[in-house]
Amino acid sequence: MPETTEQATPPLRTWRPMAAWRAILRMDRAIRWKVWGPIFLVLCGLLIWDFCDQDDGIRGYISRARGNQIINALYEYKRQNGCYPESLSKLTPVYIGKLPKPLIGDAFEYSVYAERTKFTLEFPAEWGYVHVFDSERPGWSAPQE
């Protein structure tokens, strides 16, 4: 009976993040900084740029999300009472535990009009602009002067 010779197939190479991390750590410190330093600095710069962006930056996004909590409480108040409250303080503690503050500016500015059937909620952005939510046109408008 003839003998067959089987060649062992090499195992597939898979990406191993821990092995890659260990290789980076084994690099000399100076080489590591030369390789990863520019990447790190670019990522930090992008984060700072996004944080300072007035329209869709991190602070604007978080402030609008906090404003949406107030807006949901306002809608619930109107659903139960038939009109919007005269001030945001009427929402606490029944409709919202604590009034959130925007990351930009000191507080949300609330105004009610048309016999308390419509409202606007706004907070300032940098450079004199304002983020505005109007109940007639739901959705936050882009910052305007």
Phi, psi and omega in degrees: 000125182286144179273137178259139177255120178258133176269134179286130178279135180294146180293149178294139178277128178246155179283123180243103184298325181293322178294320178295319179295319179296324178295321178295317181292332178284345180296152174297145185303316181296318179292320180301316180293322179294326181278309188264343181301309180299322178296316179298316181295321178295316179297320176296318178298319178295321179295316179295319179298316180293323181293328182270351181292128187283330189273294184245023178288176182299315182295320177294319180297313181293320180296319177294323177296320177293323176296325178296329175297317178294318181298317178298321177294322178296316178298319179294319177300314180294322180299322183273331186248350178087351178206167180278154180290160178290328179216162181292338181295338179289346181281334184269147350268003187289312187264334178210135185298310182214139180290121178287157177248146176287156176287338178252123180089178184270319184202164174283140177259126185242133174221139181243145182210181181054055179054044176061031177253352179220156181210163169232146176230131183214159173214151184283152170244179179292164174060030174080008179273165182223134171273129185232135169245125179243131183294340176287325179236080184306139182118145180285133176276158176296153180303133181229158176281000000 
